[in-house]
Amino acid sequence: MNQDSGAFENRPVGMNSHNNLLEIEEHMYILDDVRKPNVFHNMFPYDEIPKIPFNDRIVPHHMPKDIWITDTTMRDGMQSRLPYTTDQMVHIYDELHRLGGPNGIIRSTEFFLYSKRDREAVEKCLEKGYEYPEVTAWTRASRDDFRLVKELGLKETGILVSCSDYHIFLKLRMTRREAMDHYLTIVRSCLEEGITPRCILEDITRADIYGYVVPFCLELMKLQEQYKIPIKIRVCDTLGLGVNYPGAVIPRSVPGIIYALHTHAGVPNEQIEWHGHNDFYKAVTNASTAWLYGACGVSCSLFGIGERTGNTPLEAMVFEYAQFKGTLDGMDTTVITDLASYFEKEIGYQIPPMTPFVGKNFNVIRAGLHADGLLKNEEIYSIFDTGKFLKKPPAEAISNTTGLGGIAVWINSHFLEEGKKSVEKADPLVEKVKNMVGEEYAAGRMTFITDEEMSAFTKKAAEELGIHIMPAKEKS
């Protein structure tokens, strides 16, 4: 880190109101304008697996009082699939508003503005008049695009400001000084249009944090003071290389990055937003860690849809929020199931069956021992009341190994027998359906029994027994 030692000696000593300790401000980080790119090949040797080194420098937890979710389903989420239609985007926006609840926990969503379809979607979403999610843009770094943002009535847009030497030297063919000056000019153009820039610090987990990122953000904060317009910082873990381990070395350390931006670059918590990818299965963990160490926002897409391995799943962070806060703060989690159904039936996106919260098998059990426990007390093998929060009570997958308990669990989750809250293992209806399933496998069947088949078996068995049943969705 480059600091002027004389200036450091003259810096005032003050009291930190959070920990009640004296400290010296350390905001004297200047650009390290290296002649050759630092691509951290000691950590990222391309012909080996990336390494996670440690220096045991620990930064404190600093979760902001208010944290929130931002959505990128119609931007990053659309880069990996066929574009959504205008009507589909408007429907998704409506559902995000419903999911985020009256307190606007889903704070904003971003749109491309490149096509007529995208712009029409933005206009129709703005006509809804919702405070949250705020409609924001993602644009190219040009004055014409900033004017388009303003003409559409939007207050904020994302601007790509790549920050690793991989991008600065190898893609842009610039030096750090040239890149910084170039990006500052672009941000200034955005501010001159009266638009809040959301600076996308692309590839930050391979960037020189104190040699480039902090000095650049210090300059952004100077522009913020000059123009009196907030400048947001999106911390973009482009390749999913961030880690949450205490004492890990930057630039891989998520706590270290957030601490550097807030404490050393002076970026307010409410202007820091984490955007992570899932290349190493750490998207959710890293987003949660960003909250814990000072980022107010985490950027997500529905069902994690996004480039390569995808983004942080929005539905996952809804439940992370509830676990941290001890409350959903008005969020309607049943909308998650409605959205999953919409994506599969209307958009044609197939959600992998084991996907938490939304996959068709996420709360389906197969082991007979588990089914017996579930029948006795649902809490034994269910993460929470999935019927209440996701309109999907625990269910049993039916096969040749399914016992009476599993059959009873399936019937109870799909049907209600007149006069009963649930059926037990010894119920004649359960025994009759179990016999029908057994006959299937006795005839040589090798596959699971589908829900449609089980429904037909149950209705037939009830008819033969003279029992009246109705679908479980009609339960009061």
C-alpha positions in Angstrom: 0.0 0.0 0.0 1.3 3.4 -1.0 1.0 6.1 1.7 2.8 9.4 2.4 4.5 8.8 5.7 4.6 12.5 6.6 1.0 13.0 5.9 0.3 9.9 8.1 2.1 11.5 11.0 -0.1 14.6 10.8 -3.4 12.7 10.5 -5.8 13.3 13.4 -6.5 10.6 16.0 -10.2 10.1 16.7 -12.6 7.9 18.6 -14.3 5.1 16.7 -18.0 5.2 17.9 -18.5 1.5 17.0 -15.7 -0.1 19.1 -14.8 2.9 21.4 -11.2 2.7 20.4 -8.9 5.5 19.2 -7.9 5.2 15.6 -6.1 7.1 12.8 -7.9 7.5 9.6 -6.2 5.6 6.8 -7.7 7.1 3.7 -4.4 7.9 1.9 -4.4 5.1 -0.7 -3.1 6.2 -4.1 -3.1 4.5 -7.4 -0.3 2.0 -8.0 0.2 2.5 -11.7 2.1 -0.7 -12.4 3.9 -1.2 -15.7 3.0 -4.8 -15.9 -0.3 -6.4 -15.0 -0.6 -8.1 -11.6 -2.9 -11.1 -12.4 -2.1 -12.9 -9.1 -0.9 -16.1 -10.8 0.3 -17.2 -7.4 -3.4 -17.6 -6.5 -4.8 -18.2 -9.9 -2.3 -20.4 -11.8 -4.3 -21.1 -15.0 -2.9 -24.7 -15.4 -3.8 -25.5 -11.7 -6.9 -25.2 -9.5 -7.1 -21.7 -7.9 -5.5 -21.5 -4.4 -7.0 -19.9 -1.2 -4.1 -18.5 0.8 -4.5 -17.0 4.3 -2.7 -14.3 6.2 -5.1 -14.4 9.3 -5.9 -10.7 9.1 -9.5 -10.6 10.5 -12.0 -7.8 9.9 -15.0 -7.3 12.2 -18.6 -8.2 11.4 -20.5 -5.0 10.5 -24.0 -5.9 9.3 -26.0 -2.8 8.5 -29.3 -2.2 10.3 -31.1 -2.3 6.9 -30.3 -4.9 4.3 -32.0 -5.7 1.1 -32.1 -7.7 -2.2 -31.8 -6.3 -5.7 -32.9 -8.2 -8.7 -31.1 -8.8 -12.0 -33.5 -11.4 -13.6 -34.2 -9.2 -16.6 -30.5 -8.3 -17.1 -27.9 -10.8 -16.0 -30.5 -13.5 -15.8 -31.4 -12.9 -19.4 -27.9 -13.2 -20.8 -27.9 -17.0 -20.5 -31.3 -17.7 -22.2 -33.7 -16.6 -24.8 -35.0 -13.0 -24.1 -38.2 -12.7 -22.1 -41.1 -11.1 -23.9 -42.4 -7.8 -22.8 -45.4 -9.4 -21.1 -43.2 -11.9 -19.3 -41.0 -9.2 -17.9 -44.0 -7.2 -16.7 -45.4 -10.3 -15.0 -42.1 -11.1 -13.3 -41.9 -7.5 -12.2 -45.4 -7.7 -10.7 -44.5 -10.9 -8.8 -41.3 -9.4 -7.5 -43.3 -6.5 -6.1 -45.6 -9.0 -4.4 -42.8 -11.1 -3.1 -40.8 -8.1 -1.7 -43.8 -7.0 0.3 -44.9 -3.6 1.6 -41.4 -2.9 3.1 -39.7 -3.3 -0.3 -37.1 -5.8 0.7 -36.6 -6.4 -3.0 -35.3 -2.9 -3.5 -34.8 -2.6 -7.2 -34.6 -4.5 -10.5 -32.5 -3.7 -13.6 -33.4 -3.8 -17.3 -31.5 -3.6 -20.5 -32.6 -0.7 -22.8 -31.1 -2.0 -26.0 -34.2 -3.3 -27.7 -37.8 -2.0 -28.3 -39.0 -5.0 -26.3 -36.9 -4.0 -23.3 -37.9 -0.3 -23.4 -41.6 -1.2 -23.7 -41.2 -3.5 -20.6 -39.6 -0.6 -18.7 -42.4 1.8 -19.6 -45.2 -0.7 -18.6 -43.4 -1.5 -15.3 -43.1 2.2 -14.6 -46.9 2.6 -15.3 -47.5 0.3 -12.3 -46.4 3.1 -10.0 -44.7 0.7 -7.5 -42.2 2.3 -5.2 -40.4 -1.1 -5.0 -38.7 -2.7 -6.8 -37.4 0.5 -8.3 -36.9 0.1 -12.1 -33.2 0.7 -13.0 -31.2 0.4 -16.2 -28.1 -1.3 -17.4 -26.5 0.7 -20.2 -23.4 1.0 -22.3 -21.0 3.7 -21.2 -22.1 6.4 -23.5 -23.7 9.8 -23.2 -26.5 8.8 -25.6 -27.5 5.9 -23.4 -27.5 8.1 -20.3 -29.9 10.4 -22.0 -32.1 7.5 -22.9 -32.2 6.5 -19.2 -33.3 10.0 -18.3 -35.9 10.2 -21.1 -37.5 7.0 -19.8 -37.7 8.6 -16.4 -35.2 6.3 -14.6 -33.0 7.6 -11.9 -30.2 5.0 -11.9 -28.2 2.9 -14.3 -25.4 0.4 -14.1 -22.0 1.2 -15.8 -19.3 -1.4 -16.3 -16.0 -0.4 -14.7 -13.8 -3.4 -14.9 -11.2 -3.4 -12.1 -8.8 -6.3 -12.5 -5.6 -6.2 -14.5 -6.9 -9.1 -16.5 -9.5 -6.7 -17.9 -7.5 -3.4 -17.7 -4.3 -4.7 -19.4 -5.4 -7.8 -21.3 -8.9 -6.7 -22.5 -8.9 -2.9 -22.6 -5.2 -2.7 -23.4 -4.8 0.2 -21.0 -2.7 1.0 -18.0 -4.4 1.4 -14.6 -4.1 5.2 -14.9 -5.6 5.2 -18.3 -8.5 3.0 -17.2 -9.2 5.1 -14.1 -9.3 8.3 -16.1 -11.5 6.7 -18.8 -14.0 5.4 -16.3 -14.1 8.6 -14.3 -14.9 10.5 -17.5 -17.8 8.1 -18.1 -19.1 8.4 -14.6 -18.9 12.1 -14.8 -21.0 12.1 -18.0 -23.6 10.0 -16.2 -23.7 12.4 -13.3 -24.0 15.4 -15.6 -27.3 13.9 -16.8 -28.5 13.8 -13.2 -28.4 9.9 -13.1 -27.2 7.8 -10.2 -24.4 5.6 -11.5 -24.2 2.0 -10.3 -20.5 1.3 -10.9 -20.0 -2.4 -11.7 -16.5 -3.3 -10.4 -16.2 -6.3 -12.7 -13.8 -9.1 -11.6 -13.0 -7.6 -8.2 -11.9 -11.0 -6.8 -8.9 -10.9 -9.1 -8.2 -7.2 -8.7 -5.5 -5.2 -6.8 -7.7 -4.0 -4.0 -5.4 -1.4 -2.4 -3.4 -0.6 -5.6 -6.4 0.1 -7.8 -9.9 -0.5 -6.4 -9.7 1.6 -3.2 -7.9 4.6 -5.0 -10.5 4.4 -7.8 -13.4 4.4 -5.3 -11.9 7.3 -3.4 -12.1 9.2 -6.6 -15.7 8.2 -7.1 -16.5 9.5 -3.7 -15.0 12.8 -4.6 -17.3 13.0 -7.7 -20.2 12.1 -5.4 -19.4 15.1 -3.2 -18.9 17.3 -6.2 -22.2 16.4 -7.9 -24.3 15.7 -4.8 -25.5 12.5 -6.4 -24.9 9.1 -4.8 -22.6 6.7 -6.6 -23.3 3.1 -5.9 -20.7 0.4 -6.0 -21.6 -3.1 -7.2 -18.9 -5.5 -6.0 -18.9 -8.0 -8.9 -17.4 -11.5 -8.2 -17.4 -12.3 -11.9 -15.9 -15.8 -11.7 -17.2 -16.8 -8.3 -13.7 -16.8 -6.8 -14.7 -15.0 -3.5 -14.4 -16.9 -0.3 -15.9 -16.2 3.2 -13.2 -17.8 5.3 -11.8 -15.7 8.1 -8.3 -14.7 7.5 -8.3 -15.4 3.8 -6.1 -13.1 1.6 -7.6 -10.4 -0.6 -8.7 -10.2 -3.4 -10.4 -13.5 -2.7 -11.7 -12.5 0.8 -15.2 -11.2 0.7 -15.0 -9.7 4.2 -11.7 -8.1 3.2 -13.2 -6.5 0.1 -16.2 -5.1 1.8 -14.1 -3.8 4.7 -11.7 -2.1 2.3 -14.5 -0.4 0.3 -16.3 0.9 3.4 -13.5 1.7 5.8 -10.7 2.7 3.5 -12.5 4.0 0.4 -15.3 5.6 2.5 -18.2 4.1 0.5 -21.4 4.2 2.7 -22.9 0.8 3.5 -26.1 1.6 1.7 -24.2 2.2 -1.5 -22.4 -1.2 -1.5 -24.0 -4.1 -3.3 -22.6 -7.6 -3.8 -23.1 -9.4 -7.1 -21.7 -13.0 -7.1 -21.6 -15.9 -9.5 -21.7 -19.6 -8.5 -18.7 -21.1 -10.3 -17.4 -22.6 -7.0 -20.8 -23.2 -5.4 -20.3 -20.1 -3.1 -22.9 -17.7 -4.5 -25.3 -17.8 -1.5 -22.6 -18.0 1.1 -20.7 -15.1 -0.3 -23.8 -12.9 -0.7 -24.7 -13.6 3.0 -21.1 -12.8 4.0 -21.3 -9.5 2.1 -24.3 -8.6 4.2 -22.5 -9.6 7.4 -19.5 -7.4 6.7 -21.2 -4.2 5.6 -23.0 -4.4 2.2 -26.6 -3.4 2.4 -27.5 -4.9 -0.9 -27.1 -8.3 -2.6 -27.8 -8.7 -6.3 -29.7 -11.8 -7.3 -31.7 -13.4 -10.1 -34.7 -15.7 -9.8 -33.6 -19.4 -9.5 -30.0 -18.3 -10.0 -30.4 -18.0 -13.8 -27.4 -16.3 -15.3 -24.2 -16.6 -17.1 -22.3 -19.9 -16.9 -23.1 -21.3 -13.4 -25.5 -18.5 -12.7 -26.1 -15.8 -10.1 -27.1 -15.8 -6.5 -30.6 -17.2 -6.4 -33.1 -14.5 -5.2 -35.3 -17.0 -3.5 -32.3 -18.2 -1.4 -31.6 -14.7 -0.2 -35.2 -14.3 0.8 -34.8 -17.1 3.3 -31.3 -15.9 4.3 -32.8 -12.5 5.1 -35.4 -14.2 7.3 -32.8 -16.2 9.1 -30.6 -13.2 9.8 -33.4 -10.9 10.8 -35.8 -13.4 12.5 -38.6 -12.1 10.3 -39.7 -12.0 6.7 -40.6 -8.3 7.1 -43.7 -8.6 5.0 -42.2 -10.7 2.2 -44.7 -13.2 0.7 -42.7 -16.4 0.1 -45.6 -18.2 -1.5 -44.9 -16.0 -4.6 -41.7 -18.0 -5.0 -43.7 -21.2 -5.8 -46.0 -19.2 -8.1 -43.0 -17.8 -10.0 -41.4 -21.3 -10.3 -44.7 -22.6 -11.8 -44.8 -19.6 -14.2 -41.2 -20.2 -15.4 -41.9 -23.8 -16.1 -45.4 -23.6 -17.6 -45.3 -20.2 -19.4 -41.6 -19.5 -20.1 -40.5 -23.1 -20.6 -37.6 -23.1 -18.2 -37.1 -26.4 -16.5 -36.0 -26.0 -12.9 -33.6 -28.8 -11.8 -35.7 -31.1 -9.5 -33.3 -30.9 -6.5 -33.2 -27.1 -6.5 -33.8 -25.9 -2.9 -37.2 -24.3 -2.3 -38.5 -24.6 -5.9 -37.4 -28.0 -7.4 -40.1 -30.6 -7.5 -38.1 -32.9 -5.3 -36.8 -30.3 -2.8 -39.0 -31.6 0.0 -39.8 -35.1 -1.3 -38.6 -38.0 0.7 -37.9 -41.6 -0.6 -36.6 -43.5 2.4 -39.2 -45.5 4.2 -37.7 -44.7 7.6 -38.0 -41.0 6.7 -41.6 -41.4 5.6 -42.5 -43.1 8.9 -41.0 -40.2 10.8 -42.7 -37.6 8.6 -46.0 -39.3 9.2 -45.5 -39.1 13.0 -44.3 -35.5 13.1 -43.7 -33.4 10.0 -41.0 -31.4 11.8 -38.6 -34.4 11.9 -37.7 -34.4 8.2 -38.8 -31.0 7.0 -36.7 -27.8 7.0 -39.7 -25.6 8.0 -43.5 -25.5 7.3 -43.1 -25.7 3.5 -46.8 -25.9 3.1 -47.3 -22.5 4.8 -44.3 -20.7 3.2 -44.2 -22.3 -0.2 -47.6 -23.9 -0.7 -45.7 -27.3 -1.0 -46.1 -29.6 2.0 -43.6 -32.4 2.4 -44.3 -35.3 0.0 -43.2 -38.9 -0.6 -41.8 -40.3 -3.8 -43.5 -43.7 -4.4 -41.5 -46.7 -5.5 -41.2 -50.4 -4.8 -39.6 -49.7 -1.5 -42.3 -47.4 -0.2 -44.1 -48.6 2.8 -47.5 -47.9 4.3 -46.1 -44.8 6.0 -44.9 -43.3 2.7 -48.2 -44.0 1.0 -50.0 -42.3 3.9 -47.7 -39.3 3.6 -48.4 -39.0 -0.1 -52.2 -39.3 0.4 -52.2 -36.7 3.2 -50.3 -34.2 1.1 -52.6 -34.6 -1.9 -56.0 -35.6 -0.6 -58.3 -35.1 2.4 -60.7 -37.9 3.5 -64.1 -36.7 4.6 -64.2 -36.3 8.3 -60.5 -36.8 8.8 -57.5 -34.4 9.1 -55.1 -37.2 8.0 -55.0 -40.9 7.4 -52.8 -43.3 9.4 -50.7 -46.2 8.1 -53.4 -48.8 9.1 -56.2 -47.0 7.2 -57.9 -49.2 4.6 -57.4 -46.6 2.0 -53.7 -46.6 2.5 -53.5 -50.4 2.4 -55.5 -50.6 -0.8 -53.3 -48.0 -2.6 -50.2 -49.8 -1.3 -51.5 -53.0 -2.9 -52.1 -51.2 -6.2 -48.5 -49.9 -6.2 -47.2 -53.4 -5.3 -49.0 -54.8 -8.3 -47.2 -52.4 -10.6 -43.8 -53.6 -9.5 -44.8 -57.2 -9.4 -45.5 -56.8 -13.1 -41.9 -55.8 -13.7 -42.0 -52.0 -13.4 -38.6 -50.2 -12.7 -39.5 -46.5 -12.5 -41.1 -44.3 -9.8 -44.9 -44.0 -9.6 -45.9 -40.6 -10.8 -48.1 -38.2 -8.9 -50.7 -38.6 -11.7 -50.7 -42.4 -11.3 -50.9 -42.1 -7.5 -53.8 -39.7 -7.8 -55.7 -42.2 -10.0 -54.9 -45.1 -7.6 -56.2 -43.1 -4.6 -59.4 -42.1 -6.4 -60.0 -45.6 -7.5 -59.3 -47.1 -4.0 -61.6 -44.5 -2.4 -64.4 -45.3 -4.9 -64.1 -49.0 -4.2 -64.2 -48.4 -0.4 -67.1 -45.9 -0.7 -64.9 -43.1 0.8 -65.3 -39.5 -0.2 -62.0 -37.6 -0.8 -61.2 -34.2 -2.1 -57.9 -32.5 -3.2 -55.7 -31.3 -0.5 -55.8 -27.8 -2.0 -59.4 -27.5 -0.8 -58.4 -28.1 2.8 -59.5 -25.3 5.1 
